[in-house]
Amino acid sequence: MLTANYAAVWVDHEWGEFFWRESQKQSGERTIYMCTFACVTSYGVFGYSWNSMGSPFAQFAAELGEDYLINKISGEMVVDVDGSIKDLLKTIDEHEWENEDAREAARSAVEDAEAEHSGERIVTAICESGDIPYELLDDWPLRTWNSDAVHFARKLWPAFVQELQK
């Protein structure tokens, strides 16, 4: 069974036209759900194809995590500064320090960089501070996402999911 669908959503001044094609097939006792999804939006064009969702698209879409969705639809990769800093602060808090002063110096280096710089320059300032042990920075996974994909996932995707539930 194959179905093609369309929905349009508007949120504030942003808009999106969503197109998706669902199909399913039987594999023994198991139903395999598949979907090809594309949309043209005020944030750009996004799409993905899922070959084994485990449920019909409306249910699957409603259960998607934001990080998962952004990862699937992102094209050009840029540093997600806020997410990266949040991850680093968590790493600093979880690290076993010789003394509390060193932990506080590392946290202060991050906070100072945020106060004094913007964008990706914050990341450079943190790395150049000298207050954060090299092994923490070496393992620091910078989050990289397309900012338009982030805005899409946070603003238009929830409105689209609401349309799917109707």
N, C-alpha and C positions, 0 to 999 in steps of 0.2 A: 504494500500500500504506500502511495506517495502523495503528499499534499503540499501545495505551495501556498504561502501566506504572505500577507502584507499588513503593516500597521504603521500609523504615523503618530508621533507624540510631540508635544510642545511643553517645555518647562521654562517659565519666565521668558527670556528672549532666545532660548536655544530650542532647536528642533531636530527631529530625526525621522527618516523613513526607513523602516525595517522590512527586510525580505528574508524569509526562511523557508526551507524545503525540508519537510520531515519524511522519514521513511522508517519502516521496520521490517524485520524478517525473523523468521523462526529458525532457531538452531537447536534442534531436538526439542526439549521442553522449555528452552529459554527464548525470550523475545529480545532481539537486539534492536535498540532505538538509535537512529542516526539523524543528524541534522546538519545542513549547510546553511550558514547564517551570514548575511551581509547587510550593511546599512550605510546610508549616505546621511551625514549629519552636519550641523553647524561646526562641529569639532573636527570633521574629516570623514574619511571612508574607512570602515572597519569590517572585518569578517573573520570567520573561522569555520572549520568543519569538524564536527565530532562524530566519530564512527562507532562509539559504544557508550551511550550515555547512562544506561541502566534504568531510565524512565523516560516518559514522553517529554518533549522539549519544555513545555510550560512548567512542569515540576522541576526539571533539571535547572532551568534558567533561574527559578526562584531560590534555589539552594546554592547557587554559585557564590563562592567567596570573592570579594573585591580583588584581592591579590591574584587569584587564579585567573579571573576574567582579564585583568589588565595584562598579565603575562601572555595570555593567548592572543590578544588583539594588538599589542604594541608593535609598532614598526620601528621607527628611529628610537634609539635608546639614549636617554639623558639621565643624569644623576637625580634621583629622588632625594634631595637634601634632607627634608624633614624626616622621612622614613629611615634614612641612613644614620642620622644623628640619634634618633630614638633607639635604633639597634646598637649603636656604639655605647650610649649611656647604659643600656641594659647589660652589655658586656662588661663595662667598667664596674657596675654594681655587683655582678656575679663573680668577678675575678677575685682570687685570693691574694690580698695585698699584705706586704710585710707590716705596714702600719696604716692607720686611718688617714694620716696627713697626705700620703701618696694618693689614696683614692680621691680625697678632696681636691688635690692639685689637678688630677686628671679631669674630674668633673668641671672644675673652674676653667680649665683650658678649653673645654667644649663650650661652656657658657660664654666665655670671653669671645671666642671666635664667632658665635652666633650674634653677639651684641655689636661686634666691630665690622663684620663682613656680610656679604649677601651672596646668594646663589652658590655656585660650586666653589667660590673662593673660601667659603667657610670650611670646606673639606680640606683644602690646601693649608689653611691656617691651623687647623687641628693637627694635621700631620707634621707641621713645622714647629709646633709648640714645644716639643721636648719633654712634656709632662706625662705623656702617655707611652707606656712601654711599647717597644717595637713589635713584640709578639702580638699585642692586642690590635695594633694597626694592620699588621700583616694578615691577620685573620678577619679583618673587618670587611664584611661583604657589602660593598656599596650597592644600594638598590638602584636599579636603572630602569626607568620607564619613560614612555612618551607622555608628556604632560597633557596633550589633548586626549589620549586614551584614559588618563586618570580622571579628567573632567567628565568625559563621556560616561565612564563607569559609575561615577558618583552622582551625576545629575540625570542623564537620559536613561541609563539602564534600569533604574528602579521604576521609572514611569513606563518603560516598555514592559517590564515584568508585570506591572499592574494591568496593562492591556491584555497580556497573555492570560491572566487569571479571569477575565470577563467571560 
